[in-house]
Amino acid sequence: MTATLAKLCDLSQGRLDGITEDEAAKLEIAGIELNASEVGSGGIFAAVPGTRTHGAKYASQSKGVAVLTDAEGAGIIRQSGDERPILVVDSVREVMGHVASEIHGHPSESLTVIGVTGTSGKTTTTYLLEGALIAAGCNTGIIGTTGTRINGRKVPSSLTTPEAPALQRLFHEMLAEGVTHVVMEVSSHALSLGRVNGVRFNVGCFLNLSQDHLDFHNTLDEYFEAKAALFDASGPLHAPRAVICVDDDWGARMASVAAQDPAVEISTVETEHCTRTRPVDVSTAHKWTASEAKVAQNGLQRVMLSDDGGAATQLQVPLPGAFNVANAAVAWAVLDAVGHATDQAKEGLGQVRVPGRMEPIDEGQDFLAVVDYAHKPAAVSEVLATLRAQTSGRVIAVVGAGGDRDRAKRPIMGAAAAEGADFVIITDDNPRSEDPATIRRAVVQGATEAHAGATIEEIGDRSAAIKRAVEVARAGDSIVIAGKGHETGQDIGGVIHPFDDREQLGQALRDLQQTK
């Protein structure tokens, strides 16, 4: 059924300006975009207020037949002399996802959509699910930090969770290409900014919560509440199934949020590294427990996963680290929830590789060298603890902190590095618009004040810092280049310079081999 402007007005509970109801009932809307220049002749431009200017000021660049905006935006458009129909709403972001879903025929209702949220592990968990679902014979789409794929084919996308118009268009494209299951990262920004409004989730999945994004959310409680929107029974996003890792107190709290709707089928996951102090007060939950993992020399892990019904399965976790045992266990619980916990899925899960997540770089050296996306204090601690457990020699870490982001976590990042590593090299991450030296100073301060006994060096140039780590490494040591993972650019002063930690580390290792 075609979306008309009148139907979109009813859906968004807005009001029409510059067009009668009869005319609006005949005006068909074929698309929606946030970027005015990308709106087709039959589309509607969504003009949202920004931090510096209102999107309505760009309405003249749109070829669309109408504009969706708020009262302020409508005033700007009319003052410019633009007489096109306007759909005026209280909050464009609040309704934009529902409008986009209507325009594209509510594609998520014909898909099994799995939403994964949490501070750390979202990308890894979605990759594990994608690999398992494809092996199980499902046509699968994935949306997240490293991009979007449809049945394994990369398609252009931006943001961890795309804006609502792009997201609904992606769903529509996936459905047209035969996709049955979509696995997507759901960031707290996406939940707060309405990017996933209009999505019908089949499973909501929560991994963990630790300090991050406090430049956007004022407190950890606010950060939690943003993620809880995916599970809140009073909201439109909560799914009929929830899979929640209860290794920390935030997980136990999230399980209680999900349990507010007695119709939701809840599965909880707990591992040997559970630090939770509060009880999980969900008597009806399907409980999964992971045993202590057996770790091979190459980092592969085997873990027995048991449920409260007596079922047990052994998983091969293809990535090192206790946190990846939790990610894999959650992935398996999700597969069980959607009816695909099969031998084929298990085999697929055990073969997954995730770019920039504990990714080993091997050039024949006699020490371990990995690149990891860890850019939060808890993630840095986890990565270093993982390497410590597998390293006979020293642990060497190259870390930094991003500019224009949560400043409070910078000294905590330094402390986490100094407490987990023997040798810490503090360098630039993505300084963005800030002075790199100022950022490094805060990280160095945290590392120094930790009084952990680690050797601390400061090298601003990231390439030089990576080379230094390789130079000081000895047989039996482990190196981790933390913070940027899969990223292929470094943002310095608003300019993106080509930079890939994996390439830089590989080159440094090859140079080392040539000198021997």
C-alpha positions as CSV (number, residue, x, y, z in Angstrom):
1,M,0.0,0.0,0.0
2,T,1.3,3.4,-1.0
3,A,2.2,5.9,1.7
4,T,0.4,9.3,1.3
5,L,1.1,12.5,3.1
6,A,-2.3,12.3,4.8
7,K,-1.5,8.8,6.1
8,L,1.9,10.0,7.4
9,C,0.2,12.9,9.1
10,D,-2.2,10.5,10.9
11,L,0.7,8.2,11.8
12,S,2.8,11.0,13.3
13,Q,-0.1,12.9,14.8
14,G,1.1,16.0,13.1
15,R,-0.6,18.8,11.2
16,L,-0.6,19.8,7.6
17,D,0.6,23.2,6.4
18,G,0.1,24.4,2.8
19,I,-2.1,21.6,1.7
20,T,-5.7,20.4,2.2
21,E,-6.5,17.0,3.7
22,D,-8.0,15.9,0.4
23,E,-4.9,16.9,-1.5
24,A,-2.7,15.2,1.1
25,A,-4.7,12.0,0.7
26,K,-3.7,12.0,-3.0
27,L,-0.1,13.0,-2.6
28,E,2.1,9.8,-2.6
29,I,5.4,9.8,-0.8
30,A,8.1,7.5,-2.3
31,G,11.0,8.1,0.0
32,I,12.5,10.0,3.0
33,E,16.0,11.5,3.6
34,L,17.8,13.5,6.2
35,N,20.1,15.0,3.6
36,A,18.2,17.5,1.5
37,S,20.3,17.0,-1.6
38,E,19.5,13.2,-1.5
39,V,15.7,13.6,-1.6
40,G,14.2,12.4,-4.8
41,S,11.4,14.2,-6.6
42,G,8.7,12.0,-5.0
43,G,10.2,12.0,-1.5
44,I,9.9,14.0,1.7
45,F,12.8,15.9,3.3
46,A,13.1,15.4,7.1
47,A,14.4,18.7,8.5
48,V,15.7,18.2,12.0
49,P,17.1,20.9,14.4
50,G,20.9,20.6,14.7
51,T,23.4,21.8,17.3
52,R,24.4,24.7,15.0
53,T,21.6,25.3,12.6
54,H,18.2,23.9,11.7
55,G,18.0,21.5,8.8
56,A,15.0,23.4,7.4
57,K,17.5,26.0,6.1
58,Y,18.6,23.5,3.5
59,A,15.0,22.7,2.3
60,S,15.6,24.6,-0.9
61,Q,18.2,21.9,-1.9
62,S,15.6,19.2,-1.8
63,K,13.6,18.1,-4.8
64,G,11.0,16.5,-2.6
65,V,7.3,17.1,-2.8
66,A,7.0,17.9,0.9
67,V,8.9,18.5,4.1
68,L,8.7,16.9,7.6
69,T,9.8,19.3,10.3
70,D,8.9,21.0,13.6
71,A,7.2,24.3,14.1
72,E,10.5,26.2,14.1
73,G,11.5,24.5,10.8
74,A,8.1,25.3,9.3
75,G,8.6,29.0,10.1
76,I,12.1,29.0,8.4
77,I,10.7,27.3,5.3
78,R,7.8,29.7,4.9
79,Q,10.0,32.7,5.5
80,S,12.2,31.5,2.6
81,G,9.2,31.7,0.3
82,D,9.0,27.9,-0.1
83,E,5.3,26.9,-0.6
84,R,5.6,23.2,-0.6
85,P,3.4,21.1,1.8
86,I,4.8,20.7,5.3
87,L,4.0,18.0,7.8
88,V,4.6,19.7,11.2
89,V,5.3,17.5,14.2
90,D,6.5,18.2,17.8
91,S,9.7,16.1,17.4
92,V,11.0,15.0,14.0
93,R,13.3,12.4,15.4
94,E,10.6,10.9,17.5
95,V,8.4,10.1,14.4
96,M,10.9,9.9,11.6
97,G,11.5,6.1,12.0
98,H,7.8,5.4,12.0
99,V,7.3,7.5,8.9
100,A,10.2,5.9,7.2
101,S,8.9,2.4,8.1
102,E,5.5,3.3,6.6
103,I,7.0,4.6,3.4
104,H,9.1,1.4,2.9
105,G,6.2,-0.9,3.8
106,H,7.2,-1.8,7.3
107,P,10.0,-4.2,6.2
108,S,11.2,-5.2,9.7
109,E,7.9,-6.9,10.3
110,S,8.8,-9.4,7.6
111,L,12.3,-10.0,9.1
112,T,13.7,-11.6,12.2
113,V,15.6,-8.6,13.6
114,I,18.1,-9.2,16.4
115,G,19.2,-6.0,18.2
116,V,22.4,-6.2,20.2
117,T,23.3,-3.5,22.7
118,G,26.0,-3.1,25.4
119,T,29.1,-1.1,25.9
120,S,31.6,-3.7,24.7
121,G,31.2,-6.7,22.4
122,K,28.4,-5.6,20.1
123,T,30.4,-6.1,16.9
124,T,31.9,-9.4,18.0
125,T,28.5,-10.8,19.0
126,T,26.9,-9.7,15.7
127,Y,29.7,-11.3,13.7
128,L,29.3,-14.5,15.7
129,L,25.6,-14.5,15.0
130,E,26.0,-13.7,11.4
131,G,28.5,-16.6,10.9
132,A,26.3,-19.0,12.7
133,L,23.1,-18.0,10.9
134,I,24.7,-18.2,7.5
135,A,26.1,-21.7,8.3
136,A,22.5,-22.6,9.4
137,G,21.2,-21.8,6.0
138,C,19.7,-18.4,6.8
139,N,19.9,-15.4,4.4
140,T,21.5,-12.8,6.7
141,G,22.1,-9.1,6.9
142,I,24.4,-7.4,9.4
143,I,24.5,-3.7,10.4
144,G,27.1,-2.3,12.7
145,T,30.4,-0.5,13.5
146,T,32.3,-2.2,10.7
147,G,29.6,-1.6,8.1
148,T,26.7,-3.4,6.5
149,R,26.6,-6.7,4.7
150,I,23.8,-8.4,2.8
151,N,24.4,-12.2,2.5
152,G,28.1,-11.5,3.0
153,R,28.2,-8.6,0.4
154,K,29.3,-5.2,1.7
155,V,27.0,-2.3,1.0
156,P,27.6,1.4,1.8
157,S,26.5,2.6,5.3
158,S,27.5,5.0,8.0
159,L,27.2,5.1,11.8
160,T,27.0,2.1,14.1
161,T,23.3,2.3,13.8
162,P,22.2,4.2,10.7
163,E,19.7,7.1,10.9
164,A,16.1,6.0,10.6
165,P,15.6,6.7,6.9
166,A,18.7,4.9,5.9
167,L,18.0,2.0,8.3
168,Q,14.4,1.4,6.9
169,R,15.7,1.7,3.4
170,L,18.3,-1.0,4.2
171,F,15.7,-3.3,5.7
172,H,13.6,-2.8,2.5
173,E,16.7,-3.7,0.3
174,M,17.5,-6.7,2.5
175,L,14.0,-8.0,2.2
176,A,14.0,-7.6,-1.5
177,E,17.2,-9.6,-1.7
178,G,15.7,-12.5,0.3
179,V,17.2,-11.8,3.7
180,T,15.4,-13.5,6.5
181,H,17.5,-12.5,9.6
182,V,19.1,-9.2,10.4
183,V,21.6,-8.8,13.2
184,M,22.3,-5.3,14.2
185,E,24.2,-3.3,16.7
186,V,22.0,-0.9,18.6
187,S,23.9,2.0,20.1
188,S,22.7,4.1,23.0
189,H,22.9,7.1,20.6
190,A,20.6,5.3,18.2
191,L,18.1,4.6,21.0
192,S,18.2,8.2,22.3
193,L,18.0,9.8,18.9
194,G,15.1,7.7,17.6
195,R,17.1,5.9,14.9
196,V,15.5,2.6,15.6
197,N,11.9,3.9,16.1
198,G,9.7,2.0,13.8
199,V,11.8,-1.2,14.0
200,R,10.1,-4.4,15.1
201,F,12.7,-6.4,17.0
202,N,12.3,-10.1,17.4
203,V,15.1,-10.4,20.0
204,G,16.7,-7.7,22.2
205,C,20.2,-8.6,23.5
206,F,22.1,-6.9,26.3
207,L,25.8,-7.7,26.9
208,N,27.3,-5.3,29.6
209,L,27.6,-1.7,30.6
210,S,30.7,0.3,31.7
211,Q,31.8,3.9,31.5
212,D,31.5,5.3,27.9
213,H,29.7,8.1,26.1
214,L,29.4,10.3,29.2
215,D,29.9,13.2,26.8
216,F,26.4,12.4,25.5
217,H,24.8,10.8,28.6
218,N,25.5,12.7,31.8
219,T,25.7,9.7,34.1
220,L,26.0,5.9,33.9
221,D,22.3,5.7,35.0
222,E,21.3,7.8,32.0
223,Y,23.4,5.6,29.8
224,F,21.7,2.6,31.2
225,E,18.3,4.1,30.7
226,A,19.1,4.7,27.1
227,K,19.9,1.1,26.5
228,A,17.0,0.0,28.6
229,A,14.6,1.4,25.9
230,L,15.2,-1.8,24.0
231,F,13.7,-3.8,26.9
232,D,11.3,-1.4,28.5
233,A,7.8,-2.9,28.5
234,S,6.2,0.5,28.4
235,G,8.0,1.4,25.2
236,P,7.4,0.4,21.6
237,L,10.8,-1.2,21.0
238,H,10.9,-4.1,23.4
239,A,10.9,-7.5,21.7
240,P,9.0,-10.7,22.6
241,R,12.4,-12.3,23.4
242,A,15.3,-10.9,25.5
243,V,18.7,-12.4,25.9
244,I,20.7,-10.8,28.7
245,C,24.2,-11.4,30.1
246,V,24.0,-11.1,33.9
247,D,27.7,-11.2,34.6
248,D,27.4,-7.7,36.1
249,D,24.9,-5.8,38.2
250,W,23.7,-3.8,35.1
251,G,22.7,-7.1,33.5
252,A,20.7,-8.1,36.5
253,R,19.0,-4.7,36.5
254,M,18.3,-5.0,32.8
255,A,16.7,-8.5,33.3
256,S,14.3,-6.8,35.8
257,V,13.4,-4.2,33.2
258,A,12.6,-6.9,30.6
259,A,10.6,-8.9,33.2
260,Q,8.1,-6.0,33.6
261,D,6.3,-7.6,30.7
262,P,5.4,-11.2,31.7
263,A,4.9,-12.2,28.1
264,V,8.5,-11.6,27.2
265,E,10.6,-14.8,27.0
266,I,13.8,-14.0,28.9
267,S,17.1,-15.9,28.6
268,T,19.9,-15.1,31.0
269,V,23.6,-15.9,30.4
270,E,26.2,-16.2,33.2
271,T,29.9,-17.1,32.8
272,E,32.7,-18.1,35.2
273,H,33.8,-14.5,35.3
274,C,30.6,-13.2,36.8
275,T,31.1,-10.2,39.1
276,R,27.4,-9.6,39.9
277,T,26.5,-8.7,43.5
278,R,22.7,-8.3,43.1
279,P,20.4,-11.3,42.5
280,V,18.7,-11.9,39.1
281,D,15.0,-11.6,40.1
282,V,13.5,-13.3,37.1
283,S,12.1,-16.7,38.1
284,T,10.8,-17.5,34.6
285,A,14.1,-16.9,32.8
286,H,15.7,-19.6,30.7
287,K,19.1,-19.7,32.4
288,W,22.4,-20.5,30.5
289,T,25.7,-21.0,32.3
290,A,29.1,-21.2,30.7
291,S,31.8,-23.3,32.3
292,E,35.4,-22.2,32.7
293,A,37.0,-22.2,29.2
294,K,39.9,-24.3,28.1
295,V,42.3,-22.1,26.2
296,A,44.6,-23.4,23.4
297,Q,48.0,-21.9,22.7
298,N,46.6,-20.0,19.7
299,G,43.9,-18.4,21.8
300,L,41.0,-20.6,20.7
301,Q,38.7,-21.5,23.6
302,R,36.4,-24.4,24.3
303,V,33.5,-23.9,26.7
304,M,30.6,-26.0,27.9
305,L,27.3,-24.1,27.9
306,S,24.5,-25.6,29.9
307,D,20.9,-24.5,30.5
308,D,18.6,-25.1,33.4
309,G,16.7,-27.7,31.4
310,G,19.7,-30.0,31.4
311,A,20.8,-29.4,27.8
312,A,24.5,-28.9,27.2
313,T,26.6,-28.0,24.2
314,Q,30.3,-27.4,23.7
315,L,31.2,-24.3,21.8
316,Q,34.5,-23.4,20.2
317,V,35.1,-19.7,20.7
318,P,37.3,-18.6,17.9
319,L,38.6,-15.5,19.8
320,P,40.7,-15.2,22.9
321,G,39.4,-13.6,26.1
322,A,36.9,-14.2,28.9
323,F,34.7,-11.5,27.4
324,N,34.5,-13.4,24.1
325,V,33.3,-16.5,26.0
326,A,30.4,-14.2,27.2
327,N,29.8,-12.9,23.7
328,A,29.7,-16.4,22.3
329,A,27.4,-17.7,25.0
330,V,25.0,-14.8,24.4
331,A,25.1,-15.5,20.7
332,W,24.2,-19.2,21.3
333,A,21.3,-18.2,23.6
334,V,20.0,-15.9,20.8
335,L,20.3,-18.8,18.3
336,D,18.3,-21.0,20.6
337,A,15.7,-18.2,21.0
338,V,15.2,-18.0,17.3
339,G,15.3,-21.7,16.7
340,H,18.7,-22.1,15.0
341,A,20.9,-23.6,17.7
342,T,22.0,-26.4,15.4
343,D,25.3,-28.2,14.7
344,Q,25.7,-26.2,11.5
345,A,25.3,-23.0,13.4
346,K,27.8,-24.1,16.0
347,E,30.3,-24.9,13.3
348,G,29.8,-21.5,11.7
349,L,30.2,-19.7,15.1
350,G,33.4,-21.5,15.7
351,Q,35.0,-20.2,12.5
352,V,34.2,-16.5,12.8
353,R,36.9,-13.9,12.6
354,V,36.2,-10.3,13.6
355,P,38.3,-7.4,12.1
356,G,40.2,-5.4,14.7
357,R,38.9,-7.4,17.6
358,M,41.8,-9.3,19.2
359,E,43.1,-9.7,15.6
360,P,46.5,-11.4,15.6
361,I,49.2,-10.0,13.2
362,D,51.8,-12.6,12.5
363,E,54.9,-11.9,10.5
364,G,56.9,-14.8,12.0
365,Q,57.9,-13.0,15.2
366,D,58.6,-14.9,18.4
367,F,56.0,-12.9,20.4
368,L,52.2,-12.3,20.1
369,A,51.0,-9.1,18.5
370,V,47.3,-8.2,18.3
371,V,45.2,-5.2,17.3
372,D,42.0,-4.5,19.3
373,Y,39.3,-1.9,19.2
374,A,39.4,-1.5,23.0
375,H,38.8,2.2,23.6
376,K,37.1,2.2,27.0
377,P,38.7,1.5,30.4
378,A,36.8,-1.7,31.0
379,A,37.7,-3.0,27.5
380,V,41.3,-2.2,28.0
381,S,41.4,-4.0,31.3
382,E,39.7,-7.1,29.8
383,V,42.1,-7.2,26.8
384,L,45.2,-6.9,29.0
385,A,43.9,-9.5,31.5
386,T,43.3,-11.9,28.6
387,L,46.9,-11.4,27.3
388,R,48.3,-11.6,30.8
389,A,46.7,-15.1,31.2
390,Q,48.3,-16.3,28.0
391,T,51.7,-14.6,28.2
392,S,54.9,-16.0,29.7
393,G,56.8,-12.7,29.3
394,R,55.7,-9.1,29.5
395,V,52.5,-7.4,28.2
396,I,53.1,-4.3,26.2
397,A,50.3,-1.9,25.4
398,V,49.9,1.0,23.0
399,V,46.9,3.1,24.1
400,G,45.5,6.6,23.7
401,A,42.1,8.4,24.0
402,G,39.9,10.1,21.5
403,G,39.3,13.9,21.3
404,D,35.9,15.6,21.6
405,R,34.7,12.6,23.6
406,D,34.2,11.7,27.3
407,R,37.2,13.5,29.0
408,A,36.6,11.8,32.4
409,K,37.6,8.4,31.0
410,R,41.1,9.5,29.8
411,P,43.0,9.2,33.1
412,I,41.0,6.0,33.8
413,M,42.2,4.6,30.4
414,G,45.8,5.4,31.5
415,A,45.3,3.7,34.9
416,A,43.7,0.6,33.3
417,A,46.7,0.3,30.9
418,A,49.3,0.8,33.7
419,E,47.5,-1.8,35.9
420,G,47.3,-4.4,33.2
421,A,50.5,-4.1,31.3
422,D,54.2,-4.1,32.1
423,F,55.1,-1.5,29.4
424,V,52.7,1.2,28.4
425,I,53.2,3.5,25.4
426,I,50.7,6.4,25.4
427,T,50.0,7.8,22.0
428,D,47.4,9.7,19.9
429,D,44.1,8.0,19.0
430,N,41.8,10.3,17.1
431,P,42.5,13.7,18.6
432,R,39.8,15.3,16.3
433,S,39.6,19.0,17.1
434,E,41.5,18.9,20.4
435,D,45.2,19.4,21.1
436,P,46.7,15.9,21.1
437,A,49.2,16.7,23.8
438,T,46.5,17.8,26.2
439,I,44.7,14.4,25.7
440,R,47.9,12.4,26.2
441,R,48.7,14.4,29.3
442,A,45.4,13.2,30.9
443,V,46.1,9.6,30.0
444,V,49.7,9.8,31.2
445,Q,48.5,11.3,34.5
446,G,46.1,8.4,35.1
447,A,48.8,5.9,34.3
448,T,51.3,7.5,36.6
449,E,49.0,7.9,39.5
450,A,48.0,4.3,39.3
451,H,51.4,3.5,40.9
452,A,51.2,0.1,39.2
453,G,54.9,-0.3,38.5
454,A,54.6,-0.3,34.7
455,T,57.1,1.5,32.5
456,I,55.4,4.4,30.9
457,E,56.4,6.2,27.7
458,E,54.7,9.0,25.7
459,I,55.1,9.0,21.9
460,G,52.6,11.2,20.1
461,D,53.1,9.8,16.6
462,R,51.0,6.6,16.5
463,S,53.2,5.0,13.9
464,A,56.3,5.6,15.9
465,A,54.6,4.3,19.1
466,I,53.7,1.0,17.3
467,K,57.3,0.7,16.1
468,R,58.6,1.3,19.6
469,A,56.4,-1.4,21.0
470,V,57.8,-3.9,18.5
471,E,61.4,-2.7,19.2
472,V,61.1,-3.4,22.9
473,A,59.3,-6.8,22.6
474,R,61.1,-10.0,23.4
475,A,60.4,-13.7,22.9
476,G,57.4,-14.7,24.9
477,D,56.0,-11.1,25.2
478,S,52.6,-9.9,24.0
479,I,51.8,-6.6,22.3
480,V,48.4,-5.0,21.9
481,I,47.7,-1.9,19.9
482,A,44.5,-0.7,21.4
483,G,41.8,1.8,20.5
484,K,41.3,1.9,16.7
485,G,40.9,-1.8,15.7
486,H,39.3,-2.0,12.2
487,E,39.5,1.8,11.5
488,T,41.5,2.8,8.5
489,G,41.9,6.5,9.2
490,Q,43.0,8.9,12.0
491,D,41.1,12.1,12.6
492,I,43.5,14.9,13.3
493,G,42.1,18.4,13.3
494,G,39.1,17.3,11.3
495,V,41.2,15.7,8.6
496,I,41.0,12.0,8.1
497,H,44.5,10.7,7.4
498,P,45.0,7.1,6.1
499,F,46.0,4.9,9.1
500,D,45.4,1.3,9.8
501,D,46.9,-0.2,13.1
502,R,47.0,-3.6,11.4
503,E,49.1,-2.4,8.5
504,Q,51.3,-0.3,10.7
505,L,51.9,-3.2,13.1
506,G,52.5,-5.6,10.2
507,Q,55.1,-3.3,8.6
508,A,56.9,-2.8,11.9
509,L,57.0,-6.6,12.4
510,R,58.4,-7.1,8.9
511,D,61.0,-4.4,9.5
512,L,62.0,-6.2,12.7
513,Q,62.5,-9.5,10.8
514,Q,64.7,-7.8,8.2
515,T,67.0,-6.5,10.8
516,K,67.6,-10.0,12.3
